[in-house]
Amino acid sequence: MHPMMEHAMVSVATGVLRPLLGKLAALVEEEYAQLKSVRKEIISLQEELRSMNAVLQKLAVEDDPDVLKKEWQNQIRDLFYDVEDCVDDFLHRVEHDDGNKRPDVGFFRKNFSKLKTLGARHGIADKIRQLKVRVDDVSKRRSRYIYEGASYSARTASAVVAIDPRLPALSRMEGNLVGIDGPREEITKLLADEGEIGKKLKVVSIVGFGGLGKTTLACEVRRELRGQFDCQVTVPVSQSPDIIKILTMILSEVKGPSQHRICNVSELIEELKSYLLHKRYFIIIDDIWDPLVWEFISCAFPDNNKGSRVITTTRDWSVAATCCNYRHEYVYKMKPLDEEASRRLFFNRIFDSEGACPGELKEVSSQILRKCGGMPLAIIVISSLLASQANKVKEDWEYVGTDRLEVMRQILNLSYKNLPPHLKTCFLYLGAYPGDSVVWRDDLVRQWVAEGFLEAIGVAGSCFKELGIRIRGSTHNIRRLFHHSDAAGRHRTLPMPAVGIDTSKVRTFSTWGGSSPGHVPPVSKFKFIRVLILEFIPSTPGEEEDQAIDLTAMCKLFQLRYIKIRSEVRLELPTQIRALQHLETLEVSGARPVFQSGIDLPSDVAQLPCLSVLSILPHMTSLPHGIGAMKCLRSLASFVLEENSLDTITGLRHLSNLKDLYVRLPLDSCFAEAEEARVDVLCSSLPEHGDCRFYLTAWSRWAWFPGVPQWIGRLQKLYSLELGVGELSRDGVAVLAGLPALVRLDLSIRGAPRESTVITATGFPALKHLIVTCRALCLTFEAGAMPSLQKLNLEFNADGATAEQGGWCGNALAGVEHLSGLKEVYASIGGLGALAATEDSGRTAAVSALRDAIGLHPNRPRVDIMCTQGRYGLR
C-alpha cells in the first residue's frame, strides 16, 4: 500500500471522531443522567475512544506501519462510524417521535419525560453496550498482537537511514537553472546592508511547498554573496532533526574538524556562539519543520554587529514567521515557475532548446507541463526521465508519470505527513474528483463542513472520495462511493449487489460524468447519507422530455447536509423537505430545454434552519414563501425578477447573512416599466450589512437590449453583470463605468462596431475581470483606464471578413499596455473560413497582432490564445 493511503486510514478515523465526541457529550447531559446504566456505558465509551484517538495520532506520524497496525486502524475507523450512526439514529428517533424538528440537543430538556421510554423502545441501551463490547475487543486485540512486534520494529528501525529523495533531482538542477534571477535578486535585497541597522543579524526565511526550489534558491544566493563573509555554511534539518548532529555539523564547517566530540547541546551552543562572535557569518538552515528546532539552533547565532546573515527554508508559514521573529517583510514566499520558464526548463533538459522539439510532441509536452504546475522539481524529474529514452515516442510520453515517478510521490508525501490530522482528511477528499477536473474552492469547503471535517464558522461550501481500504483480503465497510464515467459515457452502471456494499452505511455518494436513469441505487437506501452528488444524462439521446428521475424519497434522509444535482432529464423532487433539518447546501442544475420554465422548489424550503446555500439553475420558478425567515442563507441563486411579487422581493432585506445574490432579468421584446420598478425595489431590499455581492444576468441567446439601459446606472451595489446589447455606445460605456462596486463584467455585443470603443481613465474603479464577446474586436484603452483590471477575456471573429461584416479590425486592441494591473489575457478567435483554424490567414494575423499588442505591456501578462470554428456575436 502507498504510504499516503496508510495515513489516509488514520486521517479519516480522526476526522469523524471530533463530531462524535460532541454527540456523546450531548447524551450525558444532566437531564439524561437518570438513565444511569446507559450513562455509565457512554462515559466509558467516550474515554476509550479518546484513548484510541491518541494512539491513532501517534500512528499518523509513522512512516511505514506494519500490517497489524493497518488492520487495527481500519477496525477503529469502522467502529467510529458505527458509534456515530447509532447516536444519530437514536437522536433522530427521539426528535421524530416528539414532533420537534430542531437539530440541536435542546429537546432533551424539553422532553425528558419520554427519554426512558424511548431508550427502551429503540434499544439504545443495548446498542451502546454492544458498541462498548466491540471497543473493548478492539483494544484487547491491539494489545495482544501489535505490541508483540514492537521490540522487533524498534530493532529494525535503528538500521534505517533516511535519504532525502530530492538529492538526485537537485544535482541535476544546478546546470539547468531558469527563473531564478528575479527571486535571487529579491532575497539579496532583503539581506543587503542598511547602514548601522545593516550590521545587525538578519534572518530571511524562504517558504513554499516541496519541490518549488527553496533550497536551490538559498544556495544560489550564497554563491552570489561568496567572498563577503568570513564563513558560510549550509546545513539540512529534515523532518526528524538531531539537534546535536546539526550543531556539530555547523561547528565543524566553520571551525574545522575536531577530535574532541561534544555531546551536550548547551556546550555545543556555547562553543559555536563563542567562535562566531567575532566572525561575519552566512548560514543556511534548510528544511525546518518545527519552530522549536529553530528556537534551539538560533541560540548559537550571536548578534555581533558584523552584518551576519541567516537564511532558513521551510514549508510551513508559521515556522517561517518564527524564524524572522514575526517580521513578515523578511519572509519570502516561493512562487511556481511561469509558463515560459517552465517550458524553457523542460525542453532544455530534453532537447537543449524548445525549437528542437518535434511537432508531434508539443501538445503532449504542454499537457505534462500543466500537470507539473510550475514546480521545478517535478519538471526536472519528468524531463530527465524523458531525456533518458532513446526514442522520443508520443505514446510513451502520454503515460509518463503514471507509475514511474516514485520520487515525486515521496516528496509530496513528506508535505502530506506534516499536515495536522484534520487537514490530512480534507486533503484526501480531493481524491474523489476525476483527474484534471476543476475543483471549486467554496464547493469543496461546503462538503468538508457537511462531512464534519470542519466546523461551519461563517462558511458555506462541499465534496469527498472514499478511501475504502482493502488490506490483503480484509474488506471493511464502504462509507463513500464515487462513480466516474468517461467522456463517452461508459462505465455508468453501478454493480452495487456485486460488491456487497451496505448502502445504509454510505455517507457520501457521488456520480461524475453522468448516469442514466435506473443505474443509480434508490436514494432511500442511503440511511445515513450526508453528501449526495448526482449527475443524470438520458439513457437515449433525444428523449430528455420522456425520462424522469424520482428523487421524492430524498426527504427522508435525515442526515443529509449537502445535495448537488445536475440533470439533463426531468426531475421529480419532493414537495416537502422540512425533515432535512441538517441540510446546509441545496443545488439543483437543470439543462435547457427540459428546465426552460424553471424548477419548482419544495414548498417548505424556508423551514430549513441550517440552509446556507440555495442554488437553482437556470432559475427557480419563484422565491421560497417566507424567505425572510432563512437567517442562515448565505448564497441564493437564481430567480427571475418578474416572477416574484414586490412583497416577496422585499423579504430579501431580512437575510442578514446573505453574501451572494443571483438575479435574472426577463428579456422579452421590451423591458416594461413595471420591471424597472422591481429593479428599484430589489436595490432597496439588498441586505443592509453591505457585504452582499449582487450578480445580475441580463441577456439570453434569443434576446438582448438595444444598448446599455440607463437604469443599470442605479445598481450601485452590483458586483457582477452579464449583459447582452445590440451595440455599445460611448454613453453606454459611461453608464457601466459609473458602477462603483462592479468587479466582473461579461459583455456580449451582437452588432458590428461602427468605431473603436474607447475606455477612458474615468470609472471602473473596482473592475478586475472583463469579458467581451463580439463580432469584431475594436477596443482602445486610454492611460489610466480600468486601474484594477487583472483578467481580460476576448471572444471575437477573424476570418477575412471586414469589421462591418463581423471580421477582423486592424486596430483591434489598442492601449492594452495602459491596463496597469493586468495579469492574464485569454482570447478565443472564431471564424467560418474554409481552411483549418491554424491555417486561416485571417486568424493567423489576428493572433500575431494580439501578441504584439499585449507584448507592449510592461508586466508581461500571461497570454493564452486559441482559434475555434464558428463565429461570435451571431446569436
Sequence and secondary structure as in RCSB ss.txt:
>XXXX:A:sequence
MHPMMEHAMVSVATGVLRPLLGKLAALVEEEYAQLKSVRKEIISLQEELRSMNAVLQKLAVEDDPDVLKKEWQNQ
IRDLFYDVEDCVDDFLHRVEHDDGNKRPDVGFFRKNFSKLKTLGARHGIADKIRQLKVRVDDVSKRRSRYIYEGA
SYSARTASAVVAIDPRLPALSRMEGNLVGIDGPREEITKLLADEGEIGKKLKVVSIVGFGGLGKTTLACEVRREL
RGQFDCQVTVPVSQSPDIIKILTMILSEVKGPSQHRICNVSELIEELKSYLLHKRYFIIIDDIWDPLVWEFISCA
FPDNNKGSRVITTTRDWSVAATCCNYRHEYVYKMKPLDEEASRRLFFNRIFDSEGACPGELKEVSSQILRKCGGM
PLAIIVISSLLASQANKVKEDWEYVGTDRLEVMRQILNLSYKNLPPHLKTCFLYLGAYPGDSVVWRDDLVRQWVA
EGFLEAIGVAGSCFKELGIRIRGSTHNIRRLFHHSDAAGRHRTLPMPAVGIDTSKVRTFSTWGGSSPGHVPPVSK
FKFIRVLILEFIPSTPGEEEDQAIDLTAMCKLFQLRYIKIRSEVRLELPTQIRALQHLETLEVSGARPVFQSGID
LPSDVAQLPCLSVLSILPHMTSLPHGIGAMKCLRSLASFVLEENSLDTITGLRHLSNLKDLYVRLPLDSCFAEAE
EARVDVLCSSLPEHGDCRFYLTAWSRWAWFPGVPQWIGRLQKLYSLELGVGELSRDGVAVLAGLPALVRLDLSIR
GAPRESTVITATGFPALKHLIVTCRALCLTFEAGAMPSLQKLNLEFNADGATAEQGGWCGNALAGVEHLSGLKEV
YASIGGLGALAATEDSGRTAAVSALRDAIGLHPNRPRVDIMCTQGRYGLR
>XXXX:A:secstr
  HHHHHHHHHHHHHHHHHHHHHHHHHTSGGGGGSHHHHHHHHHHHHHHHHHHHHHHHHTT SS  HHHHHHHHH
HHHHHHHHHHHHHHHHHHHHHHHT   SSTTHHHHSGGGHHHHHHHTTHHHHHHHHHHHHHHHHHHHHHHTGGGH
HHHHHHHTT     TTHHHHHHHTTS  S HHHHHHHHHHHS  TTGGGS EEEEEE  TTS HHHHHHHHHHHT
TTSSSEEEEEE  SS  HHHHHHHHHHHHH   SS    HHHHHHHHHHHHTTS EEEEEEEE  HHHHHHHGGG
    SS  EEEEEES HHHHHHHTTT GGGEEE     HHHHHHHHHHHHHSSGGGS GGGHHHHHHHHHHHTT 
HHHHHHHHHHHHT SS  HHHHHTTTSSS HHHHHHHHHHHHTS HHHHHHHHGGGGS TT    HHHHHHHHHH
HTSS  SS           EETTEE    EEEEE  TT  S    HHHHT  GGG  EEEEES B TTSS  GGG
 TT  EEEEEE  SSTT GGG EEE GGGGG TT  EEEEEESSEEE  S  TT TT  EEEEEE TTTTTT B 
  TTGGG TT  EEEEEEEESS  TTGGG TT  EEEEEEGGGS HHHHHGGGG TT  EEEEE   SSS  HHH
HHHHHHHHHHS TTS  EEEEEE  SS  BSS  GGGGG TTEEEEEEEES   HHHHHHHHT TT  EEEEEE 
S  SS EEE SSS SS  EEEEEESS  EEE TT STT  EEEEEEE SS  TTTT   TT EE GGG TT  EE
EEEEEB  SS GGG HHHHHHHHHHHHHHHT TT  EEEEEE SB SS  
